[in-house]
């Protein structure tokens, strides 16, 4: 597995939508065997799984987080990242 987004640096600036809420961020990973199932976790909390197309839209709160990906074979990938919201000012 290899992360497509986020990569280093791991600060993600999230713009604010017109309704005042932060936009969602698309997280993406490539897997040597695309048909594999990947299980997604943020801060040790299960978020969901993907198969074939390994991307997921998330809206983590502002702050530092740990993204953990585990495939069905037990391969593991971890990436720390920080969410920073850009205000419309």
PDB file with one MODEL, atoms N, CA, C and O in Angstrom:
MODEL        1
ATOM      1  N   UNK A   1       0.846  -1.184   0.000  1.00  0.00           N
ATOM      2  CA  UNK A   1       0.000   0.000   0.000  1.00  0.00           C
ATOM      3  C   UNK A   1       0.884   1.237   0.000  1.00  0.00           C
ATOM      4  O   UNK A   1       1.971   1.251   0.577  1.00  0.00           O
ATOM      5  N   UNK A   2       0.394   2.258  -0.652  1.00  0.00           N
ATOM      6  CA  UNK A   2       1.090   3.533  -0.650  1.00  0.00           C
ATOM      7  C   UNK A   2       0.043   4.642  -0.624  1.00  0.00           C
ATOM      8  O   UNK A   2      -0.904   4.636  -1.410  1.00  0.00           O
ATOM      9  N   UNK A   3       0.227   5.590   0.287  1.00  0.00           N
ATOM     10  CA  UNK A   3      -0.703   6.711   0.364  1.00  0.00           C
ATOM     11  C   UNK A   3      -0.539   7.627  -0.835  1.00  0.00           C
ATOM     12  O   UNK A   3       0.577   7.988  -1.209  1.00  0.00           O
ATOM     13  N   UNK A   4      -1.642   7.991  -1.422  1.00  0.00           N
ATOM     14  CA  UNK A   4      -1.652   8.995  -2.478  1.00  0.00           C
ATOM     15  C   UNK A   4      -1.906  10.359  -1.835  1.00  0.00           C
ATOM     16  O   UNK A   4      -1.260  11.348  -2.181  1.00  0.00           O
ATOM     17  N   UNK A   5      -2.862  10.399  -0.887  1.00  0.00           N
ATOM     18  CA  UNK A   5      -3.145  11.626  -0.138  1.00  0.00           C
ATOM     19  C   UNK A   5      -3.713  11.251   1.214  1.00  0.00           C
ATOM     20  O   UNK A   5      -4.655  10.460   1.245  1.00  0.00           O
ATOM     21  N   UNK A   6      -3.225  11.746   2.319  1.00  0.00           N
ATOM     22  CA  UNK A   6      -2.207  12.788   2.431  1.00  0.00           C
ATOM     23  C   UNK A   6      -0.792  12.219   2.362  1.00  0.00           C
ATOM     24  O   UNK A   6      -0.542  11.070   2.726  1.00  0.00           O
ATOM     25  N   UNK A   7       0.101  13.039   1.895  1.00  0.00           N
ATOM     26  CA  UNK A   7       1.524  12.723   1.894  1.00  0.00           C
ATOM     27  C   UNK A   7       2.227  13.790   2.723  1.00  0.00           C
ATOM     28  O   UNK A   7       1.594  14.712   3.237  1.00  0.00           O
ATOM     29  N   UNK A   8       3.520  13.656   2.843  1.00  0.00           N
ATOM     30  CA  UNK A   8       4.299  14.672   3.550  1.00  0.00           C
ATOM     31  C   UNK A   8       4.302  15.940   2.728  1.00  0.00           C
ATOM     32  O   UNK A   8       4.422  15.807   1.510  1.00  0.00           O
ATOM     33  N   UNK A   9       4.187  17.143   3.236  1.00  0.00           N
ATOM     34  CA  UNK A   9       3.887  17.394   4.638  1.00  0.00           C
ATOM     35  C   UNK A   9       2.450  17.011   4.956  1.00  0.00           C
ATOM     36  O   UNK A   9       1.604  16.940   4.064  1.00  0.00           O
ATOM     37  N   UNK A  10       2.188  16.772   6.198  1.00  0.00           N
ATOM     38  CA  UNK A  10       0.902  16.205   6.581  1.00  0.00           C
ATOM     39  C   UNK A  10      -0.058  17.227   7.191  1.00  0.00           C
ATOM     40  O   UNK A  10      -0.976  16.860   7.923  1.00  0.00           O
ATOM     41  N   UNK A  11       0.153  18.481   6.894  1.00  0.00           N
ATOM     42  CA  UNK A  11      -0.813  19.501   7.317  1.00  0.00           C
ATOM     43  C   UNK A  11      -1.822  19.666   6.191  1.00  0.00           C
ATOM     44  O   UNK A  11      -1.454  19.994   5.062  1.00  0.00           O
ATOM     45  N   UNK A  12      -3.080  19.442   6.496  1.00  0.00           N
ATOM     46  CA  UNK A  12      -4.141  19.538   5.497  1.00  0.00           C
ATOM     47  C   UNK A  12      -4.971  20.779   5.804  1.00  0.00           C
ATOM     48  O   UNK A  12      -5.629  20.863   6.842  1.00  0.00           O
ATOM     49  N   UNK A  13      -4.930  21.739   4.887  1.00  0.00           N
ATOM     50  CA  UNK A  13      -5.735  22.955   5.036  1.00  0.00           C
ATOM     51  C   UNK A  13      -7.099  22.703   4.421  1.00  0.00           C
ATOM     52  O   UNK A  13      -7.211  22.418   3.228  1.00  0.00           O
ATOM     53  N   UNK A  14      -8.125  22.808   5.233  1.00  0.00           N
ATOM     54  CA  UNK A  14      -9.486  22.522   4.794  1.00  0.00           C
ATOM     55  C   UNK A  14     -10.246  23.836   4.669  1.00  0.00           C
ATOM     56  O   UNK A  14     -10.406  24.548   5.661  1.00  0.00           O
ATOM     57  N   UNK A  15     -10.721  24.174   3.462  1.00  0.00           N
ATOM     58  CA  UNK A  15     -11.493  25.404   3.305  1.00  0.00           C
ATOM     59  C   UNK A  15     -12.881  25.269   3.920  1.00  0.00           C
ATOM     60  O   UNK A  15     -13.380  24.163   4.123  1.00  0.00           O
ATOM     61  N   UNK A  16     -13.478  26.382   4.205  1.00  0.00           N
ATOM     62  CA  UNK A  16     -14.832  26.422   4.746  1.00  0.00           C
ATOM     63  C   UNK A  16     -15.813  26.569   3.586  1.00  0.00           C
ATOM     64  O   UNK A  16     -15.627  27.417   2.714  1.00  0.00           O
ATOM     65  N   UNK A  17     -16.862  25.738   3.575  1.00  0.00           N
ATOM     66  CA  UNK A  17     -17.901  25.824   2.548  1.00  0.00           C
ATOM     67  C   UNK A  17     -18.746  27.082   2.753  1.00  0.00           C
ATOM     68  O   UNK A  17     -18.616  27.775   3.762  1.00  0.00           O
ATOM     69  N   UNK A  18     -19.597  27.357   1.798  1.00  0.00           N
ATOM     70  CA  UNK A  18     -20.465  28.538   1.888  1.00  0.00           C
ATOM     71  C   UNK A  18     -21.381  28.495   3.095  1.00  0.00           C
ATOM     72  O   UNK A  18     -21.780  29.540   3.608  1.00  0.00           O
ATOM     73  N   UNK A  19     -21.724  27.276   3.563  1.00  0.00           N
ATOM     74  CA  UNK A  19     -22.598  27.160   4.727  1.00  0.00           C
ATOM     75  C   UNK A  19     -21.839  27.311   6.046  1.00  0.00           C
ATOM     76  O   UNK A  19     -22.421  27.179   7.122  1.00  0.00           O
ATOM     77  N   UNK A  20     -20.523  27.593   5.956  1.00  0.00           N
ATOM     78  CA  UNK A  20     -19.726  27.805   7.154  1.00  0.00           C
ATOM     79  C   UNK A  20     -19.104  26.554   7.746  1.00  0.00           C
ATOM     80  O   UNK A  20     -18.384  26.628   8.742  1.00  0.00           O
ATOM     81  N   UNK A  21     -19.372  25.413   7.147  1.00  0.00           N
ATOM     82  CA  UNK A  21     -18.824  24.151   7.651  1.00  0.00           C
ATOM     83  C   UNK A  21     -17.561  23.796   6.873  1.00  0.00           C
ATOM     84  O   UNK A  21     -17.439  24.153   5.702  1.00  0.00           O
ATOM     85  N   UNK A  22     -16.618  23.096   7.510  1.00  0.00           N
ATOM     86  CA  UNK A  22     -15.409  22.683   6.793  1.00  0.00           C
ATOM     87  C   UNK A  22     -15.738  21.690   5.680  1.00  0.00           C
ATOM     88  O   UNK A  22     -16.632  20.856   5.822  1.00  0.00           O
ATOM     89  N   UNK A  23     -15.003  21.792   4.571  1.00  0.00           N
ATOM     90  CA  UNK A  23     -15.156  20.845   3.462  1.00  0.00           C
ATOM     91  C   UNK A  23     -14.663  19.475   3.891  1.00  0.00           C
ATOM     92  O   UNK A  23     -13.960  19.340   4.893  1.00  0.00           O
ATOM     93  N   UNK A  24     -15.036  18.465   3.125  1.00  0.00           N
ATOM     94  CA  UNK A  24     -14.552  17.110   3.373  1.00  0.00           C
ATOM     95  C   UNK A  24     -13.232  16.936   2.635  1.00  0.00           C
ATOM     96  O   UNK A  24     -12.992  17.573   1.609  1.00  0.00           O
ATOM     97  N   UNK A  25     -12.385  16.073   3.163  1.00  0.00           N
ATOM     98  CA  UNK A  25     -11.089  15.785   2.565  1.00  0.00           C
ATOM     99  C   UNK A  25     -11.118  14.378   1.992  1.00  0.00           C
ATOM    100  O   UNK A  25     -11.595  13.449   2.645  1.00  0.00           O
ATOM    101  N   UNK A  26     -10.614  14.217   0.783  1.00  0.00           N
ATOM    102  CA  UNK A  26     -10.551  12.906   0.157  1.00  0.00           C
ATOM    103  C   UNK A  26      -9.200  12.272   0.485  1.00  0.00           C
ATOM    104  O   UNK A  26      -8.150  12.806   0.125  1.00  0.00           O
ATOM    105  N   UNK A  27      -9.237  11.142   1.162  1.00  0.00           N
ATOM    106  CA  UNK A  27      -8.051  10.364   1.474  1.00  0.00           C
ATOM    107  C   UNK A  27      -7.976   9.237   0.449  1.00  0.00           C
ATOM    108  O   UNK A  27      -8.994   8.624   0.127  1.00  0.00           O
ATOM    109  N   UNK A  28      -6.772   8.959  -0.070  1.00  0.00           N
ATOM    110  CA  UNK A  28      -6.635   7.945  -1.117  1.00  0.00           C
ATOM    111  C   UNK A  28      -5.362   7.136  -0.922  1.00  0.00           C
ATOM    112  O   UNK A  28      -4.342   7.647  -0.461  1.00  0.00           O
ATOM    113  N   UNK A  29      -5.449   5.860  -1.285  1.00  0.00           N
ATOM    114  CA  UNK A  29      -4.310   4.950  -1.184  1.00  0.00           C
ATOM    115  C   UNK A  29      -4.304   4.041  -2.409  1.00  0.00           C
ATOM    116  O   UNK A  29      -5.355   3.701  -2.951  1.00  0.00           O
ATOM    117  N   UNK A  30      -3.103   3.654  -2.836  1.00  0.00           N
ATOM    118  CA  UNK A  30      -2.951   2.680  -3.922  1.00  0.00           C
ATOM    119  C   UNK A  30      -2.494   1.359  -3.312  1.00  0.00           C
ATOM    120  O   UNK A  30      -1.688   1.335  -2.382  1.00  0.00           O
ATOM    121  N   UNK A  31      -3.014   0.281  -3.843  1.00  0.00           N
ATOM    122  CA  UNK A  31      -2.636  -1.053  -3.364  1.00  0.00           C
ATOM    123  C   UNK A  31      -2.151  -1.873  -4.550  1.00  0.00           C
ATOM    124  O   UNK A  31      -2.724  -1.797  -5.637  1.00  0.00           O
ATOM    125  N   UNK A  32      -1.109  -2.649  -4.346  1.00  0.00           N
ATOM    126  CA  UNK A  32      -0.557  -3.491  -5.404  1.00  0.00           C
ATOM    127  C   UNK A  32      -1.623  -4.429  -5.970  1.00  0.00           C
ATOM    128  O   UNK A  32      -1.625  -4.739  -7.162  1.00  0.00           O
ATOM    129  N   UNK A  33      -2.523  -4.873  -5.100  1.00  0.00           N
ATOM    130  CA  UNK A  33      -3.640  -5.725  -5.508  1.00  0.00           C
ATOM    131  C   UNK A  33      -4.929  -4.932  -5.289  1.00  0.00           C
ATOM    132  O   UNK A  33      -5.517  -5.003  -4.210  1.00  0.00           O
ATOM    133  N   UNK A  34      -5.375  -4.178  -6.298  1.00  0.00           N
ATOM    134  CA  UNK A  34      -6.516  -3.275  -6.123  1.00  0.00           C
ATOM    135  C   UNK A  34      -7.777  -3.940  -5.578  1.00  0.00           C
ATOM    136  O   UNK A  34      -8.569  -3.294  -4.892  1.00  0.00           O
ATOM    137  N   UNK A  35      -7.969  -5.224  -5.876  1.00  0.00           N
ATOM    138  CA  UNK A  35      -9.191  -5.904  -5.413  1.00  0.00           C
ATOM    139  C   UNK A  35      -9.168  -6.205  -3.921  1.00  0.00           C
ATOM    140  O   UNK A  35     -10.152  -6.708  -3.379  1.00  0.00           O
ATOM    141  N   UNK A  36      -8.066  -5.906  -3.253  1.00  0.00           N
ATOM    142  CA  UNK A  36      -7.970  -6.121  -1.805  1.00  0.00           C
ATOM    143  C   UNK A  36      -8.925  -5.202  -1.050  1.00  0.00           C
ATOM    144  O   UNK A  36      -9.279  -4.125  -1.530  1.00  0.00           O
ATOM    145  N   UNK A  37      -9.332  -5.638   0.123  1.00  0.00           N
ATOM    146  CA  UNK A  37     -10.129  -4.808   1.011  1.00  0.00           C
ATOM    147  C   UNK A  37      -9.190  -4.088   1.965  1.00  0.00           C
ATOM    148  O   UNK A  37      -8.300  -4.699   2.556  1.00  0.00           O
ATOM    149  N   UNK A  38      -9.395  -2.789   2.109  1.00  0.00           N
ATOM    150  CA  UNK A  38      -8.606  -1.986   3.048  1.00  0.00           C
ATOM    151  C   UNK A  38      -9.552  -1.449   4.112  1.00  0.00           C
ATOM    152  O   UNK A  38     -10.617  -0.916   3.802  1.00  0.00           O
ATOM    153  N   UNK A  39      -9.153  -1.594   5.358  1.00  0.00           N
ATOM    154  CA  UNK A  39      -9.923  -1.119   6.508  1.00  0.00           C
ATOM    155  C   UNK A  39      -9.291   0.178   6.995  1.00  0.00           C
ATOM    156  O   UNK A  39      -8.090   0.232   7.263  1.00  0.00           O
ATOM    157  N   UNK A  40     -10.102   1.218   7.107  1.00  0.00           N
ATOM    158  CA  UNK A  40      -9.642   2.565   7.446  1.00  0.00           C
ATOM    159  C   UNK A  40      -9.956   2.884   8.903  1.00  0.00           C
ATOM    160  O   UNK A  40     -11.045   2.590   9.396  1.00  0.00           O
ATOM    161  N   UNK A  41      -8.984   3.490   9.585  1.00  0.00           N
ATOM    162  CA  UNK A  41      -9.144   3.921  10.970  1.00  0.00           C
ATOM    163  C   UNK A  41      -8.530   5.312  11.130  1.00  0.00           C
ATOM    164  O   UNK A  41      -7.492   5.617  10.542  1.00  0.00           O
ATOM    165  N   UNK A  42      -9.171   6.129  11.917  1.00  0.00           N
ATOM    166  CA  UNK A  42      -8.575   7.405  12.326  1.00  0.00           C
ATOM    167  C   UNK A  42      -8.587   7.420  13.842  1.00  0.00           C
ATOM    168  O   UNK A  42      -9.623   7.222  14.476  1.00  0.00           O
ATOM    169  N   UNK A  43      -7.408   7.661  14.411  1.00  0.00           N
ATOM    170  CA  UNK A  43      -7.236   7.697  15.866  1.00  0.00           C
ATOM    171  C   UNK A  43      -7.779   6.419  16.513  1.00  0.00           C
ATOM    172  O   UNK A  43      -8.464   6.466  17.535  1.00  0.00           O
ATOM    173  N   UNK A  44      -7.461   5.290  15.901  1.00  0.00           N
ATOM    174  CA  UNK A  44      -7.855   3.960  16.385  1.00  0.00           C
ATOM    175  C   UNK A  44      -9.356   3.714  16.342  1.00  0.00           C
ATOM    176  O   UNK A  44      -9.836   2.774  16.977  1.00  0.00           O
ATOM    177  N   UNK A  45     -10.110   4.531  15.612  1.00  0.00           N
ATOM    178  CA  UNK A  45     -11.549   4.335  15.451  1.00  0.00           C
ATOM    179  C   UNK A  45     -11.828   3.881  14.018  1.00  0.00           C
ATOM    180  O   UNK A  45     -11.394   4.526  13.064  1.00  0.00           O
ATOM    181  N   UNK A  46     -12.550   2.774  13.870  1.00  0.00           N
ATOM    182  CA  UNK A  46     -12.882   2.244  12.551  1.00  0.00           C
ATOM    183  C   UNK A  46     -13.777   3.228  11.808  1.00  0.00           C
ATOM    184  O   UNK A  46     -14.788   3.684  12.343  1.00  0.00           O
ATOM    185  N   UNK A  47     -13.400   3.555  10.564  1.00  0.00           N
ATOM    186  CA  UNK A  47     -14.140   4.518   9.756  1.00  0.00           C
ATOM    187  C   UNK A  47     -14.941   3.822   8.654  1.00  0.00           C
ATOM    188  O   UNK A  47     -16.077   4.198   8.367  1.00  0.00           O
ATOM    189  N   UNK A  48     -14.331   2.799   8.041  1.00  0.00           N
ATOM    190  CA  UNK A  48     -14.992   2.108   6.945  1.00  0.00           C
ATOM    191  C   UNK A  48     -13.988   1.277   6.172  1.00  0.00           C
ATOM    192  O   UNK A  48     -12.831   1.143   6.570  1.00  0.00           O
ATOM    193  N   UNK A  49     -14.446   0.721   5.061  1.00  0.00           N
ATOM    194  CA  UNK A  49     -13.571  -0.102   4.241  1.00  0.00           C
ATOM    195  C   UNK A  49     -13.772   0.236   2.780  1.00  0.00           C
ATOM    196  O   UNK A  49     -14.829   0.728   2.384  1.00  0.00           O
ATOM    197  N   UNK A  50     -12.742  -0.031   1.974  1.00  0.00           N
ATOM    198  CA  UNK A  50     -12.832   0.161   0.531  1.00  0.00           C
ATOM    199  C   UNK A  50     -12.330  -1.095  -0.163  1.00  0.00           C
ATOM    200  O   UNK A  50     -11.554  -1.876   0.389  1.00  0.00           O
ATOM    201  N   UNK A  51     -12.798  -1.260  -1.382  1.00  0.00           N
ATOM    202  CA  UNK A  51     -12.356  -2.384  -2.203  1.00  0.00           C
ATOM    203  C   UNK A  51     -12.287  -1.875  -3.643  1.00  0.00           C
ATOM    204  O   UNK A  51     -13.231  -1.245  -4.120  1.00  0.00           O
ATOM    205  N   UNK A  52     -11.219  -2.134  -4.316  1.00  0.00           N
ATOM    206  CA  UNK A  52     -10.929  -1.742  -5.690  1.00  0.00           C
ATOM    207  C   UNK A  52     -10.589  -0.253  -5.803  1.00  0.00           C
ATOM    208  O   UNK A  52      -9.474   0.079  -6.206  1.00  0.00           O
ATOM    209  N   UNK A  53     -11.508   0.649  -5.461  1.00  0.00           N
ATOM    210  CA  UNK A  53     -11.239   2.088  -5.487  1.00  0.00           C
ATOM    211  C   UNK A  53     -10.992   2.537  -4.055  1.00  0.00           C
ATOM    212  O   UNK A  53     -11.927   2.660  -3.264  1.00  0.00           O
ATOM    213  N   UNK A  54      -9.738   2.777  -3.728  1.00  0.00           N
ATOM    214  CA  UNK A  54      -9.363   3.031  -2.338  1.00  0.00           C
ATOM    215  C   UNK A  54      -9.263   4.525  -2.038  1.00  0.00           C
ATOM    216  O   UNK A  54      -8.174   5.077  -1.878  1.00  0.00           O
ATOM    217  N   UNK A  55     -10.421   5.154  -1.969  1.00  0.00           N
ATOM    218  CA  UNK A  55     -10.493   6.543  -1.527  1.00  0.00           C
ATOM    219  C   UNK A  55     -11.753   6.700  -0.686  1.00  0.00           C
ATOM    220  O   UNK A  55     -12.745   5.992  -0.863  1.00  0.00           O
ATOM    221  N   UNK A  56     -11.674   7.649   0.229  1.00  0.00           N
ATOM    222  CA  UNK A  56     -12.789   7.857   1.140  1.00  0.00           C
ATOM    223  C   UNK A  56     -12.821   9.335   1.536  1.00  0.00           C
ATOM    224  O   UNK A  56     -11.773   9.930   1.787  1.00  0.00           O
ATOM    225  N   UNK A  57     -14.008   9.926   1.591  1.00  0.00           N
ATOM    226  CA  UNK A  57     -14.166  11.322   2.006  1.00  0.00           C
ATOM    227  C   UNK A  57     -14.414  11.358   3.497  1.00  0.00           C
ATOM    228  O   UNK A  57     -15.309  10.685   4.008  1.00  0.00           O
ATOM    229  N   UNK A  58     -13.613  12.151   4.189  1.00  0.00           N
ATOM    230  CA  UNK A  58     -13.740  12.259   5.642  1.00  0.00           C
ATOM    231  C   UNK A  58     -13.716  13.720   6.061  1.00  0.00           C
ATOM    232  O   UNK A  58     -13.277  14.595   5.314  1.00  0.00           O
ATOM    233  N   UNK A  59     -14.193  13.960   7.260  1.00  0.00           N
ATOM    234  CA  UNK A  59     -14.181  15.305   7.812  1.00  0.00           C
ATOM    235  C   UNK A  59     -13.677  15.242   9.256  1.00  0.00           C
ATOM    236  O   UNK A  59     -14.434  15.509  10.190  1.00  0.00           O
ATOM    237  N   UNK A  60     -12.391  14.885   9.440  1.00  0.00           N
ATOM    238  CA  UNK A  60     -11.867  14.829  10.811  1.00  0.00           C
ATOM    239  C   UNK A  60     -11.859  16.228  11.434  1.00  0.00           C
ATOM    240  O   UNK A  60     -11.715  17.223  10.723  1.00  0.00           O
ATOM    241  N   UNK A  61     -12.011  16.304  12.737  1.00  0.00           N
ATOM    242  CA  UNK A  61     -11.982  17.615  13.388  1.00  0.00           C
ATOM    243  C   UNK A  61     -10.596  18.242  13.317  1.00  0.00           C
ATOM    244  O   UNK A  61      -9.602  17.561  13.064  1.00  0.00           O
ATOM    245  N   UNK A  62     -10.548  19.533  13.543  1.00  0.00           N
ATOM    246  CA  UNK A  62      -9.277  20.260  13.582  1.00  0.00           C
ATOM    247  C   UNK A  62      -8.375  19.614  14.630  1.00  0.00           C
ATOM    248  O   UNK A  62      -8.819  19.265  15.724  1.00  0.00           O
ATOM    249  N   UNK A  63      -7.112  19.463  14.278  1.00  0.00           N
ATOM    250  CA  UNK A  63      -6.149  18.902  15.213  1.00  0.00           C
ATOM    251  C   UNK A  63      -5.319  17.807  14.579  1.00  0.00           C
ATOM    252  O   UNK A  63      -5.400  17.561  13.376  1.00  0.00           O
ATOM    253  N   UNK A  64      -4.511  17.148  15.413  1.00  0.00           N
ATOM    254  CA  UNK A  64      -3.614  16.091  14.958  1.00  0.00           C
ATOM    255  C   UNK A  64      -4.304  14.736  15.043  1.00  0.00           C
ATOM    256  O   UNK A  64      -5.056  14.458  15.977  1.00  0.00           O
ATOM    257  N   UNK A  65      -4.028  13.889  14.035  1.00  0.00           N
ATOM    258  CA  UNK A  65      -4.681  12.590  13.937  1.00  0.00           C
ATOM    259  C   UNK A  65      -3.707  11.531  13.432  1.00  0.00           C
ATOM    260  O   UNK A  65      -2.629  11.843  12.925  1.00  0.00           O
ATOM    261  N   UNK A  66      -4.115  10.269  13.583  1.00  0.00           N
ATOM    262  CA  UNK A  66      -3.363   9.144  13.055  1.00  0.00           C
ATOM    263  C   UNK A  66      -4.275   8.336  12.133  1.00  0.00           C
ATOM    264  O   UNK A  66      -5.297   7.807  12.570  1.00  0.00           O
ATOM    265  N   UNK A  67      -3.901   8.245  10.853  1.00  0.00           N
ATOM    266  CA  UNK A  67      -4.612   7.429   9.883  1.00  0.00           C
ATOM    267  C   UNK A  67      -3.938   6.063   9.860  1.00  0.00           C
ATOM    268  O   UNK A  67      -2.722   5.975   9.686  1.00  0.00           O
ATOM    269  N   UNK A  68      -4.714   5.002  10.032  1.00  0.00           N
ATOM    270  CA  UNK A  68      -4.186   3.643   9.979  1.00  0.00           C
ATOM    271  C   UNK A  68      -4.982   2.857   8.946  1.00  0.00           C
ATOM    272  O   UNK A  68      -6.212   2.827   8.979  1.00  0.00           O
ATOM    273  N   UNK A  69      -4.263   2.225   8.031  1.00  0.00           N
ATOM    274  CA  UNK A  69      -4.869   1.396   7.000  1.00  0.00           C
ATOM    275  C   UNK A  69      -4.375  -0.019   7.183  1.00  0.00           C
ATOM    276  O   UNK A  69      -3.178  -0.246   7.359  1.00  0.00           O
ATOM    277  N   UNK A  70      -5.296  -0.983   7.143  1.00  0.00           N
ATOM    278  CA  UNK A  70      -4.939  -2.398   7.280  1.00  0.00           C
ATOM    279  C   UNK A  70      -5.658  -3.150   6.170  1.00  0.00           C
ATOM    280  O   UNK A  70      -6.872  -3.025   6.010  1.00  0.00           O
ATOM    281  N   UNK A  71      -4.887  -3.949   5.390  1.00  0.00           N
ATOM    282  CA  UNK A  71      -5.544  -4.717   4.348  1.00  0.00           C
ATOM    283  C   UNK A  71      -5.928  -6.096   4.878  1.00  0.00           C
ATOM    284  O   UNK A  71      -5.602  -6.450   6.011  1.00  0.00           O
ATOM    285  N   UNK A  72      -6.618  -6.864   4.053  1.00  0.00           N
ATOM    286  CA  UNK A  72      -7.136  -8.169   4.475  1.00  0.00           C
ATOM    287  C   UNK A  72      -6.031  -9.179   4.763  1.00  0.00           C
ATOM    288  O   UNK A  72      -6.290 -10.232   5.345  1.00  0.00           O
ATOM    289  N   UNK A  73      -4.805  -8.866   4.360  1.00  0.00           N
ATOM    290  CA  UNK A  73      -3.668  -9.747   4.642  1.00  0.00           C
ATOM    291  C   UNK A  73      -2.905  -9.324   5.885  1.00  0.00           C
ATOM    292  O   UNK A  73      -1.918  -9.958   6.261  1.00  0.00           O
ATOM    293  N   UNK A  74      -3.365  -8.244   6.530  1.00  0.00           N
ATOM    294  CA  UNK A  74      -2.721  -7.777   7.747  1.00  0.00           C
ATOM    295  C   UNK A  74      -1.622  -6.748   7.522  1.00  0.00           C
ATOM    296  O   UNK A  74      -0.991  -6.306   8.482  1.00  0.00           O
ATOM    297  N   UNK A  75      -1.380  -6.356   6.262  1.00  0.00           N
ATOM    298  CA  UNK A  75      -0.410  -5.291   5.997  1.00  0.00           C
ATOM    299  C   UNK A  75      -0.952  -3.991   6.563  1.00  0.00           C
ATOM    300  O   UNK A  75      -2.147  -3.711   6.480  1.00  0.00           O
ATOM    301  N   UNK A  76      -0.059  -3.207   7.136  1.00  0.00           N
ATOM    302  CA  UNK A  76      -0.478  -2.007   7.870  1.00  0.00           C
ATOM    303  C   UNK A  76       0.309  -0.800   7.384  1.00  0.00           C
ATOM    304  O   UNK A  76       1.503  -0.892   7.099  1.00  0.00           O
ATOM    305  N   UNK A  77      -0.378   0.335   7.293  1.00  0.00           N
ATOM    306  CA  UNK A  77       0.235   1.596   6.910  1.00  0.00           C
ATOM    307  C   UNK A  77      -0.316   2.668   7.845  1.00  0.00           C
ATOM    308  O   UNK A  77      -1.526   2.757   8.053  1.00  0.00           O
ATOM    309  N   UNK A  78       0.574   3.476   8.404  1.00  0.00           N
ATOM    310  CA  UNK A  78       0.150   4.558   9.296  1.00  0.00           C
ATOM    311  C   UNK A  78       0.707   5.880   8.806  1.00  0.00           C
ATOM    312  O   UNK A  78       1.828   5.949   8.302  1.00  0.00           O
ATOM    313  N   UNK A  79      -0.091   6.932   8.961  1.00  0.00           N
ATOM    314  CA  UNK A  79       0.339   8.283   8.585  1.00  0.00           C
ATOM    315  C   UNK A  79      -0.281   9.280   9.554  1.00  0.00           C
ATOM    316  O   UNK A  79      -1.498   9.320   9.731  1.00  0.00           O
ATOM    317  N   UNK A  80       0.557  10.067  10.165  1.00  0.00           N
ATOM    318  CA  UNK A  80       0.059  11.159  11.014  1.00  0.00           C
ATOM    319  C   UNK A  80      -0.264  12.350  10.118  1.00  0.00           C
ATOM    320  O   UNK A  80       0.407  12.584   9.112  1.00  0.00           O
ATOM    321  N   UNK A  81      -1.297  13.100  10.494  1.00  0.00           N
ATOM    322  CA  UNK A  81      -1.664  14.304   9.744  1.00  0.00           C
ATOM    323  C   UNK A  81      -2.344  15.276  10.688  1.00  0.00           C
ATOM    324  O   UNK A  81      -2.797  14.907  11.772  1.00  0.00           O
ATOM    325  N   UNK A  82      -2.406  16.520  10.255  1.00  0.00           N
ATOM    326  CA  UNK A  82      -3.060  17.574  11.045  1.00  0.00           C
ATOM    327  C   UNK A  82      -4.051  18.314  10.161  1.00  0.00           C
ATOM    328  O   UNK A  82      -3.731  18.699   9.036  1.00  0.00           O
ATOM    329  N   UNK A  83      -5.249  18.507  10.678  1.00  0.00           N
ATOM    330  CA  UNK A  83      -6.292  19.269   9.984  1.00  0.00           C
ATOM    331  C   UNK A  83      -6.258  20.712  10.478  1.00  0.00           C
ATOM    332  O   UNK A  83      -6.323  20.980  11.678  1.00  0.00           O
ATOM    333  N   UNK A  84      -6.157  21.623   9.530  1.00  0.00           N
ATOM    334  CA  UNK A  84      -6.167  23.055   9.823  1.00  0.00           C
ATOM    335  C   UNK A  84      -7.256  23.666   8.952  1.00  0.00           C
ATOM    336  O   UNK A  84      -7.222  23.511   7.731  1.00  0.00           O
ATOM    337  N   UNK A  85      -8.207  24.348   9.544  1.00  0.00           N
ATOM    338  CA  UNK A  85      -9.313  24.938   8.805  1.00  0.00           C
ATOM    339  C   UNK A  85      -8.945  26.355   8.401  1.00  0.00           C
ATOM    340  O   UNK A  85      -8.489  27.155   9.218  1.00  0.00           O
ATOM    341  N   UNK A  86      -9.151  26.644   7.135  1.00  0.00           N
ATOM    342  CA  UNK A  86      -8.962  28.015   6.642  1.00  0.00           C
ATOM    343  C   UNK A  86     -10.284  28.748   6.768  1.00  0.00           C
ATOM    344  O   UNK A  86     -11.319  28.259   6.315  1.00  0.00           O
ATOM    345  N   UNK A  87     -10.249  29.898   7.372  1.00  0.00           N
ATOM    346  CA  UNK A  87     -11.477  30.684   7.484  1.00  0.00           C
ATOM    347  C   UNK A  87     -11.676  31.484   6.205  1.00  0.00           C
ATOM    348  O   UNK A  87     -10.734  31.700   5.442  1.00  0.00           O
ATOM    349  N   UNK A  88     -12.883  31.911   5.983  1.00  0.00           N
ATOM    350  CA  UNK A  88     -13.207  32.674   4.785  1.00  0.00           C
ATOM    351  C   UNK A  88     -12.811  34.128   4.878  1.00  0.00           C
ATOM    352  O   UNK A  88     -13.159  34.909   3.992  1.00  0.00           O
ATOM    353  N   UNK A  89     -12.100  34.521   5.912  1.00  0.00           N
ATOM    354  CA  UNK A  89     -11.729  35.940   6.085  1.00  0.00           C
ATOM    355  C   UNK A  89     -10.635  36.362   5.161  1.00  0.00           C
ATOM    356  O   UNK A  89     -10.216  37.519   5.188  1.00  0.00           O
TER     357      UNK A  89
ENDMDL
END
